[in-house]
Amino acid sequence: MGIEVRLAVVLAERGVSGRELAEHVGITEANLSLLRKGRVKGVRFETLARICEYLECQPGDLLVYREG
């Protein structure tokens, strides 16, 4: 069980590159890649808010809880 990160899906749906998003959010492409792959232990609310702002989405569009 855990949290599934759907950032890659939302980026593809919006036609946005990781580089564009990383520049807007103010993080490195490497850190964005780790987040996209779900290989981080946490994310700052400020970072999440900037991602949502740029992608015009809600946090629930990016993060999904999965059981099992």
Order of alpha helices (4+ residues) and beta strands (2+ residues): beta-alpha-alpha-alpha-alpha-alpha-beta
